[in-house]
Amino acid sequence: MEPSGAVVRTKIVATVGPACRHRLDELVREGVDVFRINMAHGSRSEHDEIIDTVREIAARRDVPVAILVDLAGPKIRLGELYQDPLTLRQGQRVRLVRGLAPKRPDELTSTYEGLLDDIARGDRLLLADGSVPLRVVELEADAAILEAEQDSVLRSRQGIGAPGVRLSISTLTEADRRHAEWAVERGVEYISLSFVRSADDMHALRSLVGESGGRCHLIAKIEKHEALTQLEAIAEASDGVMVARGDLGIEIDVAETPVVQKRIIGICRRLGRPVIVATEMLDSMRHAVRPTRAEVSDVANAVLDGADACMLSGETAIGDYPLEAVQTMNRIMRSTERLVVDARPPDGPGCLSDVKPVTAAVLEGTGIIASRVFARLIVVLTRSGATARWMSRQRHPVPVIGMSHDPAVVRRMALYWGVEPRTSPETDDEVAFRQDVIEWARREGRVESGDCVVFVTGTGVVSEAHNAVFVQEVS
């Protein structure tokens, strides 16, 4: 059997930005599986160029690479300051007013005019990623009096967090709708929605994608306090989940984020939804060639928790060392996975609506068979990728090759833990199919004479179900 850790099973998502836009080929070579396009930054022409470049690289290297379009959602920001920057002293008071043009140095404005209607006395507003905490001490008809809780410095356009405040703003903005329609038109594999609060948000996005004729899979970003009360419903309404720890760490006590991360990953494992852990994983590598020991432990713990993928944000988008960040994350994953590839499936029944009970039962037994015969590979032939996703949930030590005739499905499987996506040979003859795969594996040095390969296919007895397991010895 292949030594544990020889193949990196946890996937890497890298955010594209000015620092790496012209180094995407190198990043693919170093192990990036999914490229994230942050729609909060850049122009449409830049985004089109990124997609074209990724597709060209993937075709030339014959490596499936997925694209994730990240919708910005209703990010609330300060307007332009009257005096920029604005230095605040503890106990100093400022006024949050309507409109976008402050008339005095002590006035603040917001890009979301309804914020004044949603907040109440005693609420806290956390600005600039939580580094500027302000408390609402008084409300007027068209203003709120805010008191600084500590010495700090404010700058124009910084983000505003409102932990515990139920906002009236729609999760899916008009800009998001336009970007989602463009993502469908470009045929990307994944669309993620920011600041999801309920399953209805994901249903609304799915309806929009469906009406646009899209097949994109949808990722729910968990970064609002309200989402934590509906995690299972949100996960069931999504095709995957992202633990977006940046804004989540503002919405809840930062000390709770590790526990919440484990809870989200546990739910996703049980439901068979891929889960991405994001934000500040190797943040110091934006300006340093080596990460901190705490960051190394953070990535390792995400792998140990059962994450399907870890995401690099500023490290690759605007950092000084994008290539080194990917290399470092790859090494951490490779080392850590020696402890996790023998992990069993999570306790409790799974819930994958697009996998039939026959398929689920066959896949549960496939891993056992593969272990008993010391198989070198498990090969899953799949139409939609759902079967490969369920196989990924098992976390078996035997490498899984996910094969499909559909190029979009092949790219989509790039996000699934432990699944190596490949385009299936063009044949309806199962014997010829298995032989083609064996020959490919032999050429790649994956198998030798005497090795066993386990194939999971369907016989047509049960419609759209995988109900046949073949064990083939390499002659």
C-alpha positions, 0 to 999 in steps of 0.5 A: 500500500502507498505510504501514508502522506505520500500524496497530499489529500487535503486541497489548497484554495488560493486567492488570485490577486496582483501578487500572483496573477502572473504566477498561476502556472507556478502555483498549479505546479506547487499544488493549488487545486482551486483558485478563488476570485474575490469579486470585492476586488478587481474589474470584470476584464481582470476576472475574465483574464484570470479564468482564461489563464487558469483554463489554459494552464489546466489544459496544458498541464492536464491537471483539473483545476477548479475556480471559485467565484466569491460573492462579496455579499452585504459588506458594510463599510464606513464612508469617506471620513471628513478627516482621514485618518481619524484618531480616537481616544478612549471615551471619545464620542462620535456621531454615526449619521445618514448619508455618505458625506460627513459635515464635521470631523466627529461624524461617521457615515456608512455604506448601509443607510439602514444601519441606524434603524437596526442598531440599539442602545448598548450594541457594539460596532466593531470597525477595521476587523475588530480593532476599533470597538465602538459602543452605541450610547445614545440614539437620535432620529438620524444619528447614533452616538458612539463611544470609543472603548479604546484608543484607536485610529479610523480610516475611510472605507474600513469594514463595520461589524455589528455582532448580535445585530439582526440586519435588515439588508439582503444577503444577496445584493444586486451586485452579487446577482450580476456577478453570479450570472457572469460566473454561470456564463463563464462556467465556473465550478463554485460560487460562494456567498458571503454573510449567509444567515439562513438556508433561504439565502442559499435557496435564493442563490440556487434559484438565481443560478438555476434560472441562468442555466448554471450548474455551479455548486454553491458554497455557504460562507459561515461568518454571521452569528445567526448562521450558527443557529442554523448550521445543519439547514445551511449545510444541507441547502449548500454544496459545501461550506467555508469557515470564514474566520475573519468576520466570524471572529468579529461576530462571536468571541474570538476565543470561541472560533476554534470550537465553532470551526470544529463544530462546522467541520463535524457537521459537514463531514456527517452530511458529506459536504466539503468544507474549507477553512479560511482566513489568516492561515499563514498570514505572516507569510504576506511579508515573511518567507517563513510562517510562525509556529502558531500558523503551522499548528493552525493549518495542521489542526484544520487538517486534523479536524477533517477539513477538505481544503485550506484557503490562502487569502492575502498570502497569495493575493497581495503577499510578497511570497505567494509561491512559498506560502503554497509550498509551505501549506503543502508541506504542512498538510503532507506531514499532518496527513500521516495521522489522519488517512486512517481516520474512520467516517464520522459517527452517525448516518450521513445525508447526501440527497444525490447519493442513493442508499445502494450507492452509499452501502456499496461505498461503505464496503468499498473501503473495507474491501480495498484495505483487506486486499491491500489495494493501491487505488480505488477508482470511482466512475461518477456522473455528477461527482456525488459518489466521489464526494461520498467516498471522500467522506470515508477518509480511507488511506487508499487513494481515490481516483474520481473519473467522469466523462464530464469535464466540469464534474472532473474540475469540481472534484478538485475540491474533494479531500483525497480525490484525484480527478481524472477524465474517464476514457471514452468507452462503454465497455467496462472491461476496456475501461478498467484496462485503460485505467490500469494502463494509465496507473502503470505508466504513472508508476501507481501500480505494479504487477500483482497490485490490486485496484478496486473499481466502483461502477454501476450495472444498470440494475439500479438506476443511477446507482453504483452497485458493483465493486470489481477487484482487479489484480494487475497482471 
